[in-house]
Amino acid sequence: MNVKIAGCRLELVEGDITELDTDAIVNAANAQLVLGGGVAGAIRRKGGPQIQEECNQIGGTFVGGAVITTGGKLKARHIIHAVGPQLGEGDEDEKLRKATLNSLKVADEHGLKSIAFPAISTGIFGFPIRECAEIMLHATAEYLRGKTGLERVVFCLFGRDRFDVFARELGRITGVRQ
């Protein structure tokens, strides 16, 4: 599913984010930037130890924050590590919104043209997928309507059920149906 928002292409795809050829992919990170399981584990396995070494040098970031490293052996040239909220920690919606916006800002600050997001916080952090789709897509659409150099934003969803949730929400926001 593809839509245009203020000249930027926003895409939904089903698949493995580590296989995408974009300027950056977003890692659903923890605050310590330790590449453990889920998306982070796949990034570590496929991208090589260099990414974790760079994360260790950075040392961490706050919930809602985002930092950048190289992409190691991945097709993506960079990884933006965004720390989403854990369900139950409080103010989760705003923290997820900030993680999304800060990722987009980091991409712009580094002159990147394309970025791919997973459904941040919906794995072991337990955030509900429908709320994630609503928050991340609204924040992204809002950001793209402002001043940005981004030309392509991809939401890469693992599994048809997650893709369908994001597609319904994107349709609600834009009026475009899949």
C-alpha positions as CSV (number, residue, x, y, z in Angstrom):
1,M,0.0,0.0,0.0
2,N,1.4,3.4,-1.0
3,V,0.2,6.9,-0.5
4,K,1.7,10.4,-1.0
5,I,1.9,12.8,1.9
6,A,3.2,16.3,1.0
7,G,5.4,14.9,-1.8
8,C,6.8,12.0,0.3
9,R,5.9,8.4,-0.5
10,L,4.6,6.5,2.6
11,E,4.6,2.7,2.0
12,L,3.4,-0.3,4.0
13,V,5.1,-3.6,3.2
14,E,4.9,-7.0,4.8
15,G,8.3,-8.6,5.4
16,D,11.7,-8.6,7.1
17,I,12.9,-5.1,7.8
18,T,16.6,-6.3,7.7
19,E,16.2,-7.0,4.0
20,L,15.1,-3.5,3.0
21,D,17.4,-1.3,0.9
22,T,16.7,2.1,2.5
23,D,19.1,4.7,3.8
24,A,18.1,3.7,7.3
25,I,16.0,1.1,9.1
26,V,14.7,1.7,12.6
27,N,15.6,-0.7,15.4
28,A,13.0,-1.0,18.2
29,A,15.7,-0.6,20.8
30,N,15.9,-0.7,24.6
31,A,17.4,2.3,26.5
32,Q,20.7,0.5,26.9
33,L,21.0,-0.1,23.1
34,V,21.7,-3.8,23.7
35,L,20.7,-5.8,20.6
36,G,18.8,-8.7,22.1
37,G,15.8,-10.4,20.6
38,G,13.1,-9.5,18.0
39,V,14.0,-6.8,15.4
40,A,17.2,-5.9,17.4
41,G,18.4,-9.5,17.4
42,A,17.8,-9.9,13.6
43,I,19.8,-6.7,13.1
44,R,22.6,-8.0,15.2
45,R,22.7,-11.4,13.5
46,K,22.6,-10.0,9.9
47,G,24.4,-6.7,10.4
48,G,27.4,-8.0,12.4
49,P,29.1,-7.1,15.6
50,Q,30.0,-3.6,14.4
51,I,26.5,-2.3,15.1
52,Q,26.6,-3.4,18.8
53,E,30.1,-2.0,19.1
54,E,28.8,1.4,17.9
55,C,25.8,1.2,20.3
56,N,28.2,0.4,23.2
57,Q,30.1,3.6,22.3
58,I,26.9,5.7,22.4
59,G,26.0,4.0,25.7
60,G,22.2,4.4,25.5
61,T,19.3,6.9,25.2
62,F,16.0,7.8,26.8
63,V,12.6,6.3,26.2
64,G,11.3,8.3,23.2
65,G,14.8,9.0,22.0
66,A,16.6,7.9,18.8
67,V,20.3,7.6,17.9
68,I,22.1,6.5,14.7
69,T,24.8,4.0,13.8
70,T,26.0,2.5,10.6
71,G,24.2,-0.4,9.1
72,G,27.0,-2.9,9.3
73,K,26.5,-5.6,6.7
74,L,22.9,-4.8,6.1
75,K,21.6,-3.3,2.8
76,A,20.5,-0.2,4.8
77,R,23.3,2.2,5.3
78,H,22.3,3.2,8.8
79,I,20.3,2.0,11.8
80,I,18.3,4.5,13.8
81,H,17.8,3.0,17.3
82,A,14.5,4.3,18.7
83,V,13.5,3.5,22.2
84,G,9.8,2.9,22.5
85,P,7.8,2.5,25.8
86,Q,7.0,-0.7,27.7
87,L,3.3,-1.2,28.3
88,G,2.5,-0.1,31.8
89,E,5.3,2.4,32.4
90,G,3.1,5.4,32.0
91,D,2.7,8.1,29.2
92,E,3.3,5.3,26.6
93,D,1.4,7.0,23.8
94,E,3.5,10.2,24.0
95,K,6.7,8.2,24.3
96,L,5.9,6.2,21.2
97,R,5.0,9.4,19.4
98,K,8.4,11.0,20.4
99,A,10.3,7.8,19.4
100,T,8.7,8.1,15.9
101,L,9.3,11.8,15.5
102,N,12.8,11.7,16.9
103,S,13.7,8.9,14.4
104,L,12.4,11.1,11.5
105,K,14.4,14.0,12.8
106,V,17.6,12.0,13.1
107,A,17.1,10.9,9.5
108,D,16.7,14.5,8.4
109,E,19.7,15.7,10.4
110,H,21.8,13.1,8.6
111,G,20.4,14.0,5.1
112,L,18.8,10.6,4.6
113,K,16.1,10.3,2.0
114,S,14.5,7.0,3.0
115,I,13.7,5.3,6.3
116,A,11.9,2.1,7.3
117,F,10.1,1.5,10.6
118,P,8.9,-1.7,12.4
119,A,5.9,-1.6,14.7
120,I,7.9,-0.2,17.7
121,S,7.1,-1.5,21.1
122,T,4.7,-4.2,20.0
123,G,7.0,-7.2,20.6
124,I,8.3,-7.9,24.1
125,F,7.4,-4.4,25.3
126,G,3.7,-5.4,24.9
127,F,2.3,-2.3,23.2
128,P,-1.0,-3.0,21.4
129,I,-0.6,-3.1,17.6
130,R,-3.7,-1.0,16.8
131,E,-2.7,1.9,19.1
132,C,0.9,1.6,17.7
133,A,-0.4,2.0,14.1
134,E,-2.5,5.0,15.0
135,I,0.3,6.8,16.9
136,M,3.1,6.0,14.5
137,L,1.2,6.8,11.3
138,H,-0.4,10.0,12.6
139,A,3.0,11.2,13.9
140,T,4.7,10.4,10.6
141,A,2.0,12.1,8.5
142,E,2.2,15.2,10.7
143,Y,6.0,15.2,10.4
144,L,5.9,14.8,6.6
145,R,3.6,17.8,6.2
146,G,6.4,20.0,7.6
147,K,9.8,20.7,6.3
148,T,11.7,17.5,5.5
149,G,14.1,16.1,3.0
150,L,12.7,12.6,3.3
151,E,11.3,11.2,0.1
152,R,10.2,7.7,1.3
153,V,9.0,6.3,4.6
154,V,8.3,2.6,4.8
155,F,6.5,0.7,7.6
156,C,7.7,-2.9,7.4
157,L,5.3,-5.2,9.2
158,F,6.1,-8.7,10.1
159,G,3.0,-10.8,9.4
160,R,-0.2,-10.2,7.5
161,D,-2.2,-9.4,10.6
162,R,0.1,-6.5,11.5
163,F,0.1,-5.3,8.0
164,D,-3.7,-5.3,7.9
165,V,-3.9,-3.3,11.1
166,F,-1.6,-0.6,9.7
167,A,-3.4,-0.6,6.3
168,R,-6.7,0.0,8.0
169,E,-5.3,2.9,10.0
170,L,-3.5,4.4,7.0
171,G,-6.8,4.2,5.1
172,R,-8.6,6.0,7.9
173,I,-6.0,8.8,7.9
174,T,-5.7,9.3,4.2
175,G,-9.0,8.0,2.8
176,V,-7.1,5.6,0.6
177,R,-8.1,1.9,0.8
178,Q,-5.8,-1.0,0.0
